[in-house]
Amino acid sequence: MITSRRLFTALCLMVGLSVGSEAPAQDAATSEAAASAHLVQGVEYTEKGADTCIKCHDEDSEYPVFSIFKTKHARRADSRTPFAKLQCEGCHGPGANHSQKIRPGEKRPPIMNFGAKTATPSAQQNKICLDCHTRDSRIGWKGSAHETNDVACASCHRVHAPRDPVLTENAQPETCYACHLKQRADFLKPSVHPVRFGVLPCSECHNTHASVATRSLNKPTLNQTCYQCHAEKRGPFLWEHAPVAEDCSLCHVPHGSIHPALLTKRAPLLCQQCHSQAGHPSVAYTGAGLPSGTPSGFLLAGSCLNCHSQVHGSNHPSGVKLMR
């Protein structure tokens, strides 16, 4: 007698075949992903759980798993962890079909795998992670920059590693650089934030899981993010420099620059984007008794900052010109 479960499976197969005959041919990766999803659904869990998995996935395997026993995910005493419930299959799905014996040369039925190079779609992978990790900083993952760009959690995180590199300050940037190549190049420039030295992680400024701000910043605005470290630039000042209060990036590049102090340009060119040169000693000229082409002394060393030293703002009663 055909059970209701088998009848349901047969009906699903019939519908899948009829739809597939009308749909256009898919690429190999999509087809494999569909096959993976179909074979995982509706099969039984293994009888011995993780004991079944580690018989094949030992230290000599192409995909060793023993290191997971050094992580928080493998704590059976903690009811929140996968190993307190279905163990490996809590994340990878039912594995009885995957663990069965196969004939030589036969391809093993797939199971849900994680990572950027697997056939399992990112959304399906992330759903497993978000079943547990939806609180705190990850509650706004839906609609975030990484989610909309189809980034899988396992593309950045290493669940089986005793210490996830992306959670380690000196190793985190290398994980981010895998996609953010321009930022890697910026951090190799002469003037940079100390990210490449392992002093400052990317997550100090960016919220990779969810952010309501542009550029996935930790704070609502760029200036508030900068003020976390540069509090002395916050103000309020008696004499305020307008672009400072508006946006730090009007003068500074956040990741790295070929100019000192992460500036977008060197002074006086930077200052002259807003301040006219007319009637001011801010252009090269020849002084009395000096050879032609001799630059103005006002342009040497700190240039405009030789006089206007309080460029971010001044609280001096006579600091209207930001000179003191």
Secondary structure, DSSP 8 states (H G I E B T S, - for coil): ---HHHHHHHHHHHHHHHHHHHS----HHHHHHHHHHHHHTT----SSTHHHHHTTSSTTSSS--GGGGGSGGG-TTSTTSGGGTTTTHHHH---HHHHS---TT---------STTSSS-HHHHHHHHHTT--SGGGTT-TTSHHHHTT--HHHH--TTSSS-GGGSTTTHHHHHHTT-HHHHHHTTSSEE-TTTTTSS-GGGTB-SS--SSGGGBSSSSHHHHHHTT-GGGS---SEE-HHHHH-GGGTB-SSEESSGGGBSS-TTTTGGGTS--TTSS-S----TTS-TT---GGGSTTGGGGT---TTEE-STT-TTS--
